[in-house]
Amino acid sequence: MKNITLKKSLRCFAFNFALLAFSFFFSIPINAQSVDSLVAEAIKNNPQLKSLQYKIKASEKRSESINTLPAPNLSFELSQIPTNSLNIFDRAISNSISLSQMFPLGGKLDAMAEVERKNTLVEGNTYDAYKVNLIAQIKMSYFTLWLIDRKIEVQEKNISLINDLIRSIEALYYTNKINQADLLTLQSEIASNETQLLILEKQKEAVVYQLNKLLGRNLDSKDVYADKDYSEKVLTNSQTQLEEMLKSINPSLKKMDSMIEMNRAMITSNNKELIPDLMIGGMLMRMPRGMILTSSSNLSMLDPSKEIMYSLMFSINLPFAPWSVNKYKAKEEELYAGINSIEFEKSNMTREMTLKLKEAIVKYNTAIELTKLYNVKVIPSYSSAAESQVTSYLNNRSGITTVIDSYRMLLMQEMNYYMAKADTQMSLAEIEMMVGKRMENF
């Protein structure tokens, strides 16, 4: 009689377990969003990305503003007006108006504009590098959220299974066919799972905050759900191909090349500063009281009359003067040293990125193998072991905690399977970040 009751209880438990497993594998969150839709939203709304776009625009406008002549100087002078006269035009010794213009020679303006054009390329590479990192962060956060959802499902399923088991064996407890220790053990297990569930919920909340920040949403928004049945992507390029792509298209490395080109443009612009600038000026002077007389003036000038005269002025600066030329030579040496520094920095960055790419590829291949192993061998083996433990329990050869442990281990292996799947997608995101290009564009 006891065995019949136990068999009925375990059958009920197994049936409930099957229902929960079915819901575990086929339930889909409401309003789930694909990772690609979140990436598109972030590219459109991320505030830092918008800031970098405006920096590119600002640099483009700066190159336009630099390639223009400096503003001319216009002056007007009324010279030596008697203090007792209000006629400032006719009582002044002279009225003059002058205009002057500086002309940078030797293509200086074009050289300075070229520096800004190179800087625009640097800003563009900065934008591309941030965009690549942003996409990778979104994907890794997305699959972290996906994994936490799966962990929450495991914990909830554990709690539900144990509650069902308690209800199934309560009749046995009241008829003294099992001891109280079994029930207390099950209740303690529920409390432990509820604690883990609380921790997971808080971790999920933190990941949602991170995603909201990356997406440009309100940080308190809760409308972020990971699609359980996401579209899996597979790496098709070889490691050698990926390493070559990293060296040729990674925006952070291209930024280094653009910085080197900008420094070279700055050297050209600096050397052109040794070419003198030409200043041209002209002045028109009116003398309403005639020429100023002195003791040596001709007597014919005693009858003053208005005089109008003009003057022209040409001047150059001398930047190649011995006491000034070192300014430009030192600047040139500074820029060459900067180029050498950037080249070594690029070499080191290439090595670091190649290392991270290799690590990500190893992580990806490991996750692929683990996914197959869990799906083909590990989970079926643990499933058979759980069934065997149930049979042993029905034959009074094991305790109830052994049955629970066997199902718990089965669920944990299922969770390891999901972790391997998440690691596959996260490692792909890392590979994309290192290469500097989204996989669909490989």
Order of alpha helices (4+ residues) and beta strands (2+ residues): alpha-alpha-alpha-beta-beta-alpha-alpha-alpha-alpha-beta-beta-alpha-alpha-alpha
